[in-house]
Amino acid sequence: MRNTLLSVAVVIFVLLIIGGLAITSGGGLPTVTQVTNAEGSVTQATDSQLGTLALVVFLIIGGLVSMAGGLALVFWLLNRQVTTAQKSEARPFIFSLSTEGNSIGAMVQENIYMLIFTIGILFMLAFLGLVAFTGAIF
């Protein structure tokens, strides 16, 4: 299987090299000039078109780099938390509403104000989404 995959990859690579050489040798298809204005040409570009292209490329690459940095940060933080959890003592989670130990009830009791705030924000977002979806005006 691996030899077959390697041979297919080599054949595709050789075909790409041959196609690139054929294109750059200059013996391509004959072209017909349809317009002489650079604004409508597909082979020429004006300064404003080049500036717009450079801006679009810069924004796309900047977005990709920022997303890659964000993902790298998230994975670094997750890895840090995993190593911290591995070093700490085992505290099993109890699925009960009792306020003792490591349970849902204890977590709710410790973070009640944050939970109320988060639920309130979610309700407001749901309401605004419903208003925007239905087109209702205040």
C-alpha positions as CSV (number, residue, x, y, z in Angstrom):
1,M,0.0,0.0,0.0
2,R,2.8,2.4,0.9
3,N,4.7,1.7,-2.3
4,T,1.6,2.3,-4.4
5,L,0.9,5.6,-2.6
6,L,4.5,6.7,-3.0
7,S,4.5,5.9,-6.7
8,V,1.3,7.8,-7.3
9,A,2.8,10.8,-5.5
10,V,6.0,10.6,-7.6
11,V,3.9,10.4,-10.8
12,I,1.8,13.5,-9.8
13,F,5.0,15.4,-8.9
14,V,6.6,14.6,-12.2
15,L,3.5,15.6,-14.1
16,L,3.4,18.9,-12.2
17,I,7.1,19.6,-13.1
18,I,6.5,18.8,-16.8
19,G,3.4,21.0,-16.8
20,G,5.3,23.9,-15.2
21,L,8.1,23.6,-17.7
22,A,5.6,23.5,-20.6
23,I,3.9,26.7,-19.3
24,T,7.1,28.6,-18.7
25,S,8.7,27.6,-22.1
26,G,6.5,30.1,-23.9
27,G,4.9,27.7,-26.3
28,G,1.5,28.1,-24.9
29,L,-1.9,28.7,-26.5
30,P,-2.3,31.8,-28.7
31,T,-3.9,34.7,-26.9
32,V,-6.3,37.3,-28.2
33,T,-6.3,40.9,-26.9
34,Q,-9.9,41.8,-26.2
35,V,-9.4,45.2,-24.4
36,T,-6.5,47.7,-24.3
37,N,-7.6,49.3,-21.0
38,A,-5.7,47.9,-18.0
39,E,-8.9,48.1,-15.8
40,G,-10.6,45.4,-17.8
41,S,-7.6,43.2,-18.7
42,V,-6.8,39.9,-17.0
43,T,-3.1,40.1,-17.7
44,Q,-2.4,43.7,-16.5
45,A,-3.2,45.4,-13.3
46,T,-3.5,49.1,-12.2
47,D,-1.9,50.5,-9.1
48,S,-5.3,50.5,-7.3
49,Q,-6.0,46.9,-8.2
50,L,-2.5,45.8,-6.9
51,G,-3.1,47.8,-3.7
52,T,-6.4,46.1,-3.2
53,L,-4.9,42.7,-3.8
54,A,-2.1,43.4,-1.4
55,L,-4.6,44.6,1.3
56,V,-6.7,41.4,0.8
57,V,-3.7,39.1,1.0
58,F,-2.4,41.0,4.1
59,L,-5.8,40.7,5.9
60,I,-6.1,37.0,5.0
61,I,-2.6,36.2,6.2
62,G,-3.1,38.3,9.3
63,G,-6.3,36.5,10.1
64,L,-4.6,33.1,9.7
65,V,-1.7,34.1,11.8
66,S,-3.9,35.5,14.6
67,M,-6.1,32.3,14.6
68,A,-3.0,30.2,14.7
69,G,-1.7,32.2,17.6
70,G,-5.0,31.9,19.4
71,L,-5.2,28.2,18.9
72,A,-1.6,27.8,20.1
73,L,-2.4,29.8,23.3
74,V,-5.6,27.7,23.9
75,F,-3.7,24.4,23.5
76,W,-0.8,25.7,25.7
77,L,-3.3,26.7,28.5
78,L,-5.1,23.4,28.2
79,N,-1.8,21.4,28.4
80,R,-0.9,23.5,31.5
81,Q,-4.1,22.6,33.2
82,V,-3.8,18.9,32.3
83,T,-0.3,18.8,33.8
84,T,-1.5,20.6,36.9
85,A,-4.4,18.2,37.3
86,Q,-2.1,15.2,36.9
87,K,0.2,16.5,39.7
88,S,-2.7,17.2,42.1
89,E,-4.4,14.6,44.3
90,A,-7.4,12.7,43.0
91,R,-10.7,14.3,44.0
92,P,-13.6,12.3,42.4
93,F,-16.5,14.3,41.2
94,I,-19.9,13.5,42.8
95,F,-23.0,14.0,40.7
96,S,-25.3,15.2,43.5
97,L,-26.7,18.5,44.7
98,S,-25.2,18.1,48.2
99,T,-23.0,21.1,49.1
100,E,-20.2,18.9,50.6
101,G,-17.2,17.7,48.7
102,N,-16.5,18.0,45.0
103,S,-20.2,18.0,43.7
104,I,-22.5,20.0,41.5
105,G,-24.2,21.5,44.6
106,A,-20.9,22.7,46.0
107,M,-19.9,24.2,42.6
108,V,-23.2,26.0,42.3
109,Q,-23.0,27.3,45.9
110,E,-19.5,28.7,45.3
111,N,-20.3,30.4,42.0
112,I,-23.9,31.4,42.4
113,Y,-23.5,35.0,41.4
114,M,-21.6,34.1,38.3
115,L,-24.2,31.5,37.3
116,I,-27.0,34.0,37.7
117,F,-25.1,36.6,35.7
118,T,-24.4,34.1,32.9
119,I,-28.0,32.9,32.7
120,G,-29.2,36.5,32.6
121,I,-26.8,37.3,29.7
122,L,-27.9,34.2,27.8
123,F,-31.6,35.1,28.2
124,M,-30.9,38.7,27.0
125,L,-29.0,37.3,24.0
126,A,-31.8,34.9,23.2
127,F,-34.3,37.7,23.4
128,L,-32.3,39.9,21.1
129,G,-31.8,37.1,18.7
130,L,-35.5,36.4,18.6
131,V,-36.2,40.1,18.0
132,A,-33.7,40.2,15.2
133,F,-35.0,37.0,13.7
134,T,-38.6,38.0,13.7
135,G,-38.0,41.6,12.7
136,A,-39.9,43.0,15.6
137,I,-39.3,46.6,16.5
138,F,-39.3,47.9,20.1
